[in-house]
């Protein structure tokens, strides 16, 4: 099912009657989600991603704009008639019901022509449970399940209605690190097997990038950038997107462009043809550093963290806007112990941004 958002806007009234300032949670969001794809809505807390999800589900009414499922305008359609499956952050399972009863619950609420025979409800519940690999737990209650198993029950309950669209609101945030990794892989597997258009809300950029066909990066209700995860990582449109994506995060410096060269501190570290002379903010991905005894960027060495195949070199520089610079290099290129470490730079891993507007400044990479 294709989902189309046209100029979608959500404005909440001010909590303070005196101030009277409205809160724009989502501002003029336009995007078409292709049929059968998994889309990650990504951004920090308060960016409007969950509000967008709730408007798609029908739990919240837009202040403006339209929502289409295929060719049908569902903007004013109630949640129960939209054919969506919704998985919440806290699972919202009924503690007095068994796994089977929890999964069947949405089917038991169907009325009129949609009402199903009990045998078909049981069969559907078992099919959904088998899909998420909990069919051996049907007689247990939520208190007897692990966090990961409870999450699977919530997903099965959302899938049992055979929804047109599956909506996931930070579904992994209550799980430990190992379970998060395992469950996100399961979500991707389930989505591919069912072919259901899925929208996945998270503030964890690694999570979104690992399983999404496309990501939507949001900030303060405004869409910043939309694209395939690797493309957005490799080509951020502004400083916010560059800083938000990547683990470890991008290293940020004050820099200056003079005569087609980029200066960090007093050193000319890179040719940037076509860029006007100006002060800039420089972003360098951790993998963009090349240890080089003749390299122009000289940093004060703080620590070397061995991670097996790779090494994380921690250093400082007077022009850095972060307390520490992290450079990820191959273990075979580990720098010799000393007070400083020198680098040359990979041009395609270096990004320039306007010092005031933080928009990307492009240069020709040779």
N, C-alpha and C positions, 0 to 999 in steps of 0.2 A: 504493500500500500504506500503510494507516494504521499508525503505530507508537505504541504506548502504553507508557509507563513508569509503573510503580506502586511508589511508596516505594523507588525504586532507591537502594541504598547500597553504597559500596565502602570497606572499611577495610583499610589496609595495616599489617602488624606493624611495630613499631619496629625501626629499624636498629641501635639500641643495646640490647644485652641487659640492661644495667644500668638504663637509664631505664625501659624497659618500656612507654612510652607509645605507643599505637596512633595511626596517622595516618588521619583520616577524610577521604578524598579527595572523596567524593560523599555527601551526607547527605540521605536521604529525598526524592529527586527524583521528583515526580509530574507527568506532562505527557502530553498526547495530541497527536501530530504528525499533522495531517490528511493524507489521501491526496493526493499530487501537489504538495505544497507544498515550498518551500525554507526551511529553518529555520536561523538562525544561532545557534550556541552561542558566547557572547561573554564575555570576562573576562580579567583579568590572568594572567600565568603562575602556575601552581599553584592555579588556582581549581577544577579538576576537570573542565574541558570535554573534554579529550582522553581522560581516564579514562572519562567517560560514553560517548564515541564508541566506545571499545574494548569496553565492555560490550555496546553495541548490536550491534557486529560479531561478538561471540563470542570475541574474542581475550583478554578478561579476564572472569572469573566474578564476578558480584555477590556481595557479602557478605550482601545482603538485598534483598528486593523482586522484582519480576517484569518481564519484557519481553514484549510481545505484538506480533506482526506480523499485522495484521488481527485475527482471533479466535484465532490460534494462539499458544500460550505457547511461546516459543523460549528461555526463560531457560537451560535446560540443553542446548540444541541446539548442536552444534559449529559452528564458524565456516563450514566448507565447505558445510554444509547449510542455511545461513540465506538464501542467495540475495542476498548483499550485494556491492557493489563498493566497494573501499576505495582511496583515493588518499592516499599518505603525503606528508609535507612534503619528503622528499628524493627523491621520484619512484621510487627503488628499481628502476631499469631494469637489465636484464642487458646489460653492455657488449659481450659477444661476439656478441649476437644483433642482427639487423636490426630495424627498426621493425615490420615485418610479423610477425616471429617473436616479438617482445615482446608484441604485441597478441594473437597467437594462443595464447600460452603457457597462459592459464587454461583454454582450450578443450581443449588437448592433455592436460590433467590429468583430464578428465572420465572417469569409469569406468562400466562396465556399461551400463544402459539409457540413460544420459545421454550416452554417447560419440557423437561426431558424425563423419560422413564428412569426409575431408580437403577436398573441394570446398566443403562447407558452412562449414567453419572458415575457409577463405580468403575466401569470400564475406562472412561475418560480420565478419572483420577489415577488409575493404575498406569495408564499410558504416560501421563504427565510426570508421575513419580519415577517411572522407568527412565524417562528422558533425562532427568536430573540425578539419576542413580541413587534414589532413596526408597525404591520399591520394597526393600526388606525392612523398612522402619514404619510401615503404615499403621501399626497398632500402638506406637509409642505416643507420648504426649510431649509438648515442647520442652518441658523441664528435664526430660530424659535425653535431650539432644544437645550436641555441641553447637557452637555458634555457626559453624559452616553448614551443619545439617539443617539448622533452623532457616538459614538463608536459602537453602535449596527448596525447603518447603514453601517459602514465600514465592520463589520463582515458579514452582510447579502450580501454585494457586493462581498466579497471574496467567500462566499458559493454558490452564485447563479450559478456559472459555474460548480458546483458539482466537486470540485477539488479532485485530488488524495491525495494531501498533503496540509494542512493548516499551514501557517507560520505567526506567530504573533511576531512583533518586539516591545517590551515594550509597549503593547497596553493600559496599565492602568496608565501610569506615569503622564498623564495630568488630572486625576480624583482626587477628594478629597477622604479622607480616607474611608468614608462610601460607596461611589460609587465604590471604588476599590474593597472593600469586596464583594459588591453585584454583580459587573460585573465579577469578577473572578469566582464566583459560577456559573454565567450564562455561562461563557466560558466552564467550566467543564460539565455542563448539556448539552450544545449544542454538545460538542465533543462526549459525551457518546451516545447521541441520533443519531448522524450521523455516528459514527464509523470511522471518518476520522482521519488518522494519523496526529498528530498535534505537531508542534515544537514551543515552547513558550520561547521567549528571555526576560530575566529580570535581574536586578541587586538586586531585592528585594527577599531575601532568604525566607522570610515568605510566599510570594506570590507563589514562585516556589514549596515550600514544600507542600503547602496546596492543590494544584490541580494536581501535576504531578505524573505519574506512576513511572517515573525515572527522576533523575536529573543528569546533567553533570556539574561539577564545573570546571571552567577554570581560568587560571592566565597567563597573558602575552602570550596568544596564545597557551598555553600548557594545555591539559586536566590533571587535578589533580586527579579527582576521579569520577567514575560513579556508580550509584546504586539507590536503592529505597530510597526516602527521609529519612525515619526513620533510615534505616541501615547506611546511610552516616553520619547522626547526631550522632548515637550511636557508630560508629566505624570509626572516621576520620583517613585518611591515613597519614596526616601531620598537622603541626601547622596552615598552611594557611586555610585548610578546616575547622579545629576545630574553628578557630576564625571567619570565614566567616559565618558559620551556627549557628543560635541560637539567640533568643531574650528573655531576655537580653543576650549579648555576653558572651562567656566563660571567666572565670577569670583566669588570667595567672600569674604564680609566677616563680621566680628563685628557684630551688631546688637542692638537692644533694642526691644521693643514696649511702648508706654505709651499708655494711653487710646485704643486703636484706631489708633495711628499707629506706623509703623516708623521707627526712628531708626538712622542709620549715622553714627557719631560724634555730634556735637551737632545734626545736621540731621534734621528730619522729612522723609523722602524719599517716603513713600507711605502712603495710607490702607489699613489691613488690618483691616476690620471683623470682629468676632467672635473675634479672637485675644486670649487673656488676656495680661496684662502679664507679660513674662518676657524673659530673655536668649535670643537665637536666633542661629543661623547663617544667613546670607543668601546665596543663589545668584542671580546675575544673568547671563543669557545675553549673549554679546557683542553680539547684535543687539537687546538690550533697552534700550539707551541712546538717548536723544533729545537731541542738542545743543540747549541752551536757555539763553540768557543769564540767565534768571530761575530756572533749575533749582536744586533744593535740594542736589543731590549735586555738590560741588565737588572736583575732583581736580587734582593737580599734573601738568601736561603734561610728558611725557618726549620723545615722538617721534610723528610722523605718517608712516605707511607707506602710500604710494599703491599700490593693487592694480588700477588700471584703473577698473572700474565702482564698486568699493567702496574705502573707506579704513579702515585699522586705526589707531585712535588709542590710543597706549600712554601710560598715566598711572599715578600712584601715589596711595594714600590711606592714612592712618594706621590705618584700621580694616580694610584689606584683609589677607587671610590669604595672599595670593600676592605675590611681589615686584613683579609688574606687572599692571595692569588692561588688558585689551584690549577695545575697543569697536569693533564693525564698523558703519559708517554709510555712507550714500550719499555718493558723491564730491561731489555738489552741496551737501551739508550740511557740508562740511569746515570745522572751526572755525578762526577767525582765530588766527594765531600769538600766543602769550602764555604767561604763567607758569602759568595754570590753564585748565581747561575745565569748564563746568557742564552738568549733565545733569538732565532729568526722566526718568522711567522708564516703560516699558511694563509695566503690572501683570501681564499674562499671561506675561511673561518673567522674573518675579521669584518665587523660591521660598523659603519659610521652612522651617527644620529645627530640631528640638530640639537644644539645645546639648550635651546629654549623650547622648541615644539616637540622634541624627541622623535621626530619622524625620520625614517630611513633616508640616508644620503647614499646614492649608488655610485660605484666607480667600476671601471673596467678591470676585470680580473684576467690577467694574462697567464 
